[in-house]
Amino acid sequence: MKKRELGHQLGLAACAGAALALSTGCSLDGASDEPIEALETQSSEIVGGEVAEASPWAVQVFDVRGSTGDFFQCTGTLVAPRWVLTAQHCIADEGETSAVRVGSNTYLAGQRIAVDAVQVPSARADIVLLHLTEAAAGPFVQLAEATSVATGMDATAYGWGSEGTPLVMAPSLKKAILHIDGWYSDEELLGTGVTGSGWNGDSGGPWFVDGRQVAVFSGVNGQDGTNLHARVTGVDVARHRAWIDATIAGGPTVHPSDQVVLHDLSNFSGISQGFGLGRHDLTDATIIGDNRASAIKVPAGLRVTAFMHPDRGGEARVFTSDTNLAAVGFDNTISSIVVANASDPQPDVVTLYENAGLSGASVMYGIGSSLFFSTPWDQRVSSVRVPSGLKLTLYDGLWQYSSESRIFTTDANLAPHNFDNKTRSFRIERL
């Protein structure tokens, strides 16, 4: 599930049942400098609190799973006629689409509208805008200004999340007071429940201070269905206000026709990012993110070399047409790409062939060390293509512990070098 892969900058796992250790601590006014435990969220609800007043701006976010129907995931807010703000980990996963219900405080009630596009500021930020297929009537929430600071304030959080165990969503929208203690990360606020705390189903819901939404609920720690004072995180709206305004004004992203486009869903939908000619690393600061692409669109005349590791490393594949990456065994794998004209030389990969004369089945690799033990390619390589600027070292065992090795900086058949069908590991370096 892709949603389980969306971690936060400091190691917060933003999905049901997932929790990672923090790599750094969070210092609060008057609090210890010791790192708090890993926060965990369950598509996240309000434990404690009270039933909310009529809130027609509040949104229920669903996964749509084909003929099996809608499954509630999260809470959100209506920020414009065709835009909903919620948490990124709430969006549809592989084989799903998203839909929302607006205009009612009652669970599973309200106008149902499908989602036709999703926009995120980056792969790591747990905030997303959902574009609706038709306009909702409103009203719309007022967002925190880009210059506003919410730390030290009491906030009101809203959500339909579970009220306890068993995990059954609240029949009506609830609200609770929490205190915003400080910062959890560069873009996340850290708070403590006062009259209640979020849980399963509350993720993506708003925190309001003085009538403006200051945060999007992202995670909770120490919640067992009874803790009114659990620690919570929310993505700071002020830090993303410029992106929110620009996205609403500009509409869903339309990629230029001369760009390669990576999609996070295999049906060429979901989050997407375009890339022009050049070399690109897919760190988690980019839109599509590392190890997240499930489909690729390649305009005629272009070639994409995709690598499993950053900086053009590891196993590689070449694509010259639109491809469902799940269908070809390269799903959620890409960490870097090179976009080039299809007629340009290929300087970034070494190709290993099963037959002499650079023929037969082949595999491609970029910079780094790889191992063929217990794979179909163990002791199978008979020729190699090595572009200028790269060095290939073949081993008959485990790299430097092998009894024999051969170095190649140009194309070669291996039989004349007494190394045919001997390769069990190899290393590719730049000269």
C-alpha positions, 0 to 999 in steps of 0.5 A, spaced: 500 500 500 503 506 497 499 510 503 504 506 508 510 508 504 509 516 506 513 517 512 514 524 515 521 528 514 522 526 522 520 518 521 512 519 522 508 513 519 502 516 516 498 510 516 493 505 520 498 501 524 504 503 521 509 507 526 517 508 525 522 511 530 523 518 530 530 520 528 530 527 532 527 530 538 522 535 539 523 541 544 517 544 547 517 550 552 518 548 558 519 540 556 524 535 556 529 535 550 528 528 550 525 525 543 518 523 544 516 516 542 514 515 534 507 518 533 502 513 530 496 515 526 490 510 523 487 514 517 485 518 524 477 520 530 475 524 536 476 521 543 472 525 548 470 532 546 463 533 544 458 533 538 460 539 533 455 545 531 452 544 524 459 545 519 457 544 512 464 545 510 466 539 513 468 533 508 468 526 509 473 522 505 472 515 502 476 510 498 472 507 492 474 500 491 470 498 485 464 494 486 465 493 493 463 501 494 466 507 499 470 506 505 471 512 510 478 514 510 479 521 513 476 528 515 477 534 510 475 541 509 472 545 503 476 550 501 473 552 495 468 550 490 471 544 487 477 543 492 478 539 499 484 540 504 486 533 507 492 529 509 496 526 503 496 519 507 488 519 506 488 519 498 486 513 494 491 507 493 492 502 488 486 500 485 482 505 488 479 512 487 477 517 492 470 521 493 467 525 498 461 527 502 460 534 503 454 538 507 452 534 513 455 533 520 452 526 519 456 520 518 455 517 511 450 523 509 451 529 505 452 530 497 457 525 494 462 528 489 468 524 486 475 526 486 478 527 479 485 530 481 490 530 487 495 535 488 501 535 493 506 540 495 511 534 496 512 527 497 513 528 504 508 533 506 502 530 509 497 535 506 493 534 499 488 538 495 483 534 492 479 536 486 472 535 485 468 533 479 463 538 480 462 544 485 460 544 492 455 549 495 460 551 501 461 555 505 468 554 505 473 555 511 478 561 512 485 559 512 491 561 516 495 567 513 502 565 511 504 569 516 500 567 522 503 563 528 499 558 532 504 555 537 502 556 544 494 557 542 488 552 544 485 550 537 479 546 536 479 540 532 474 536 528 473 529 525 468 523 524 474 518 527 472 513 532 470 514 539 473 508 542 474 501 541 471 497 537 473 502 531 466 505 529 466 512 526 462 517 530 455 518 528 456 525 528 461 530 527 465 531 533 470 537 536 475 537 541 480 542 544 487 541 544 493 545 546 498 547 540 505 546 544 510 547 539 513 544 533 514 537 531 518 538 525 519 543 520 512 543 517 508 540 523 505 542 529 505 538 536 499 538 540 496 535 546 489 534 547 485 538 552 478 536 552 479 530 547 484 527 542 484 525 535 484 517 533 482 513 527 478 517 522 480 524 524 486 524 520 486 530 515 481 534 519 482 541 521 484 545 527 481 552 528 484 558 532 480 564 532 475 561 526 481 560 521 484 553 520 491 553 522 493 545 521 491 539 518 491 533 523 496 528 521 498 523 527 497 521 534 501 518 539 499 514 546 491 513 543 488 507 545 481 509 545 480 512 552 486 518 552 483 525 552 490 528 552 494 524 547 499 527 543 497 529 536 501 532 530 498 537 524 501 540 518 501 547 519 497 551 514 501 557 514 507 554 511 503 551 505 498 557 504 502 560 498 501 553 495 494 552 497 492 559 493 496 557 487 493 550 486 486 553 487 488 559 482 491 554 477 487 548 477 489 541 477 496 540 474 497 539 466 504 537 464 507 540 458 506 535 452 514 534 451 515 532 458 515 525 461 510 524 467 511 519 473 504 517 476 503 514 483 497 509 480 498 504 475 492 507 471 496 513 470 492 517 475 493 520 482 499 524 484 504 526 478 510 529 476 513 531 469 520 531 467 524 534 462 530 532 458 536 531 463 538 527 470 533 527 476 533 524 483 526 522 486 528 524 493 522 525 498 522 532 497 519 532 490 512 531 488 512 524 486 517 521 491 522 516 491 520 509 490 513 511 488 512 511 481 507 506 478 506 508 471 510 512 466 508 516 460 513 517 455 512 522 449 514 520 442 521 521 441 524 521 448 527 515 452 527 514 459 532 510 463 529 509 470 534 506 476 532 503 482 537 507 486 539 515 487 544 518 482 543 513 476 545 507 481 542 499 481 538 496 476 535 500 470 530 499 465 529 503 459 522 506 456 520 509 450 512 509 450 507 509 456 508 503 461 504 500 467 510 499 471 506 494 475 505 490 469 513 490 468 515 488 475 518 495 476 512 498 480 514 503 486 522 502 485 524 508 481 529 513 485 532 516 479 531 517 472 535 520 465 530 523 460 533 523 453 532 524 446 531 517 443 536 517 438 541 520 443 547 515 446 546 511 452 552 513 457 548 511 463 548 504 464 552 497 463 548 492 459 550 485 460 548 479 455 546 472 456 550 471 449 556 473 445 556 479 440 551 483 445 545 478 443 540 475 447 536 476 453 539 482 457 539 486 464 542 493 465 545 497 471 547 503 473 553 505 478 554 501 484 555 493 486 550 488 485 550 480 486 547 475 481 547 469 487 540 465 487 538 469 481 536 467 474 543 471 471 547 467 476 553 465 471 549 467 465 553 473 462 557 472 456 558 479 453 557 486 456 556 493 453 560 498 457 559 506 455 565 510 455 566 513 462 564 507 466 568 501 468 565 494 469 569 489 474 566 482 474 567 477 479 566 469 479 564 470 487 562 475 492 566 481 489 573 482 492 573 475 496 572 472 489 578 468 486 578 471 479 575 478 476 576 482 470 575 489 468 572 492 462 571 499 460 569 497 453 564 492 449 567 485 450 565 478 449 567 474 455 569 468 452 576 470 450 577 473 457 576 466 460 570 469 463 564 466 460 558 464 464 562 466 470 559 472 473 556 472 480 557 479 482 560 486 479 561 493 480 560 499 476 564 505 477 565 512 473 572 513 471 
